Amino acid sequence: MHEETTGVLRRDAVGLREVLFQSVTAMAPAAAVAASIPAGAAFAGGSLPLAVLIALVACLFTASCVAELARELPAAGSVATYAARGLHPAVGFLVGWGYVFVEMLVPPLLLLQLGFTAAGTLHEEWSSYPAGLWWPWSLAGAGVITVAGYLGVRASARFGTVLGVFEILVFLVFAVLLIGKAGDANTLSVFGTSHTADGYAGISGVFAGSVYTVLAFAGFEAAAPLAEETRDPRRTMHRAVLGAALGIGLFYVVTTYAMTVYFGPDRFAKFGASGEASWDGVARASFGLFWVLVFLAVINSTIANANACANVSTRTAFALARIRVLPRLLATLHPRHRSPVAGIALQTVVAVGAVLGLGFGYDPVTAFLLLATVIVTVVVGVYIVVNLACAGYFLRAGRAALKPVRHLLFPVLGIAAFVPALLTAAGLPVFDFVTELTAPVSYAGPIVGIWMAAGVLVLLLLIRRHPERIAETARVHLDRYDQAGPRQDGTVPR
């Protein structure tokens, strides 16, 4: 409790625009539109726009809970701090333990996608380019995000903003073109249940599609770990989290509507992430060289998402390391850039190791699916816990602060939305539309179980030897810094 921290992150380094795009790029909007959301078409068919709209409303419940907690508890520990204050410090530690783990796996996930997307497209255009030569692109992407992170949050966040603006503009322009070319085929019937896929009639097909679409919203909370580096964090964090979820959700609705009415609602059940019936396929067939922009936007999206999640993992690791529940080395900051350089180095090693190890051990697409299953399973679980933490925090805060709809009803609705998504991500066949996972993707469950079991052992050891460190997971360090003020070298008085 009285131990001096290694230092403080750079205060007031970024504003609303940068942290908004931290969350936006963590949601990978272009990659989600082109690759993730079409998975729901197999169930919702031409009613996919309705499924996306339902998923947006469902995700806004949890986004509201995160935003409320981010305003009350601006901390680099973000979800770990929220769980510690709203439920119990031990829960906060376990949330942080799981969250750091999966957020460190997001960059290699996206770097794998960058590699096989670039290699596959180049091979399709020039057959002399080897389709299996994906790894140089992945390593180049790793280098880019490492340099951006090393230069500090201002450089990294501004880089993410530029990338985010580009990918959104490309797909919005494409959506306008699609709507224009659809002409008389534009119809609001896609927001009804009449176009669902065979075997999934009516609302059941829409529900199944929305469960898969919900997973495309993951990342809206990514602004929260930048709280200690943001101007006016209590207000800015709240606006950034809600703004990202709402803004990108509407982006998903518009783009999905555009492609559905252009492609044909009654044929849309066959739409997917590749081939002629995909965003890339439609762009190639009907819009000339516009497909190049779509390709670049997806590539851009992978780098932007990897960059944003590297910020999340390194800041969360820093927050847990400064209270010594993770190795203190991870709290090391660059003397000038105030970036968590040890965390960035570890993130780079994990990214390169996972990309090359899994990519060559299996193949890049299989490695991508394995990592995606691990990540989504834990992240959705974290969302459920944060909903509970929101209710717990405001119930403890007393009547004056408690708003029953926002702090009790919304958490319940958020949990109801994400439990089916959790079961689907884990491949548990509770619903008839859930596909049971096969090896090696099915290894995701044991991997998560082993990691969390290790976390429980570390927790028990810390409770026995250093219980004060677990209690520190609930501290909002920004309040301490505001009271004591950092020294010239960035450290804080005891």
Secondary structure, DSSP 8 states (H G I E B T S, - for coil): -----S----TT-B-HHHHHHHHHHHT-HHHIIIIIGGGGHHHHGGGHHHHHHHHHHHHHHHHHHHHHHHHH---TTTHHHHHHHHT-HHHHHHHHHHHHHHHHHHHHHHHHHHHHHHHHHHHHH-TTS-TT--HHHHHHHHHHHHHHHHT-HHHHHHHHHHHHHHHHHHHHHHHHHHHHHHGGG--GGGGTTTT--TTS-THHHHHHHHHHHHGGGTTGGGGGGGGGGBSSHHHHHHHHHHHHHHHHHHHHHHHHHHHHHHH-GGGGGG--SSSSSSHHHHHHHHSTTHHHHHHHHHHHHHHHHHHHHHHHHHHHHHHHHHTTSS-GGGG---TTT---HHHHHHHHHHHHHHHHHHHHHS-HHHHHHHHHHHHHHHHHHHHHHHHHHHHHHHHHH-TTT--HIIIIIHHHHHHHHHHHHHHHHTT-TTSTT-----TTGGGHHHHHHHHHHHHHHHHHHHHHH-HHHHHGGG--HHHHHHHH---TTS----
